[in-house]
Amino acid sequence: MTDYEPDIDDIAAMRRENGGSDLKAFMRDQIRAGQARRDSKPTTAAPPSPPGHRPGAWPTGTSPPGPPPERQIPDGCWDAAVRHYRNTEHHPDQPCDCGNCPPKENR
């Protein structure tokens, strides 16, 4: 097998000789050499899964992490925010009674 890059003149000469059969044989040799180089690379095996592991699942006895403690919003704040949203969406002409909005005369 040959492992070199042929010149354009070499390819033209191979096409002229024997009706191009030399060029076909040369190209087949090049393909075989490339496949042999690719196939000779060692394959790395995947690391083994831990015992009892279900694919795509969290390990047994664990769970996905929740939100951090600084993002824990008390229920009263959520209720006031929902009440404010509903008041501004459904009753925009009336004063808001969510508890967080200032009185209308101070706005």
C-alpha positions in Angstrom: 0.0 0.0 0.0 1.1 3.5 -0.7 0.8 6.4 1.7 1.6 9.5 -0.4 -0.3 12.3 -2.0 0.0 11.9 -5.8 0.6 14.8 -8.2 -2.0 15.8 -10.8 0.4 14.5 -13.5 0.6 11.1 -11.8 -3.2 10.9 -11.7 -3.5 11.9 -15.4 -0.9 9.2 -16.3 -2.8 6.6 -14.3 -6.0 7.5 -16.2 -4.3 7.1 -19.6 -2.7 3.7 -18.8 -4.9 0.5 -19.1 -8.1 2.5 -19.4 -7.9 3.9 -15.9 -7.7 0.6 -14.1 -4.4 1.7 -12.5 -6.1 4.8 -11.0 -9.0 2.6 -9.7 -6.6 0.2 -8.1 -4.6 3.1 -6.6 -7.8 4.7 -5.2 -8.9 1.3 -3.7 -5.5 1.0 -2.0 -5.8 4.5 -0.6 -9.2 3.7 0.8 -8.0 0.4 2.4 -5.0 2.2 3.9 -7.3 4.9 5.4 -9.7 2.3 6.8 -6.9 0.3 8.3 -5.6 3.5 10.1 -9.1 4.3 11.4 -9.8 0.7 12.5 -6.5 0.3 14.2 -7.3 3.0 16.8 -8.0 1.5 20.2 -11.6 2.0 21.4 -12.1 3.1 24.9 -14.8 1.3 26.9 -17.4 3.3 28.8 -16.9 3.2 32.6 -19.2 0.7 34.4 -22.4 2.0 35.9 -22.6 1.8 39.7 -24.5 -1.2 41.0 -28.2 -0.8 41.1 -28.2 2.2 38.8 -31.3 2.7 36.6 -30.4 4.6 33.3 -31.6 8.2 33.4 -32.6 8.1 37.0 -31.1 9.7 40.1 -29.1 7.2 42.2 -31.2 5.4 44.8 -31.7 7.4 48.0 -31.0 10.8 46.4 -33.2 13.4 44.7 -32.6 16.4 42.4 -31.5 19.5 44.2 -34.2 21.9 45.1 -34.1 25.7 45.0 -31.6 27.4 47.4 -32.9 28.6 50.8 -32.6 32.2 49.8 -35.2 31.6 47.1 -37.8 30.2 49.5 -40.6 32.8 49.5 -43.2 32.7 52.3 -46.8 31.8 51.5 -48.0 35.3 52.6 -45.8 37.0 50.0 -47.1 34.7 47.3 -50.7 35.3 48.3 -50.2 39.1 48.2 -48.5 39.0 44.8 -51.3 36.9 43.4 -53.9 39.2 44.8 -52.0 42.3 43.4 -51.8 40.7 40.0 -55.5 39.8 40.0 -56.5 43.3 41.1 -54.4 45.0 38.4 -55.6 42.6 35.7 -59.3 42.3 36.5 -60.1 45.5 38.3 -57.6 48.2 37.1 -60.0 51.1 38.0 -60.3 50.1 41.7 -57.7 50.5 44.4 -55.6 47.5 45.1 -56.1 45.7 48.4 -53.1 43.4 48.3 -51.4 45.0 51.3 -48.2 45.9 49.5 -49.5 48.9 47.4 -49.5 52.4 48.9 -52.8 54.1 49.3 -54.1 55.9 46.2 -53.6 59.4 47.6 -49.9 58.7 48.1 -49.2 57.6 44.6 
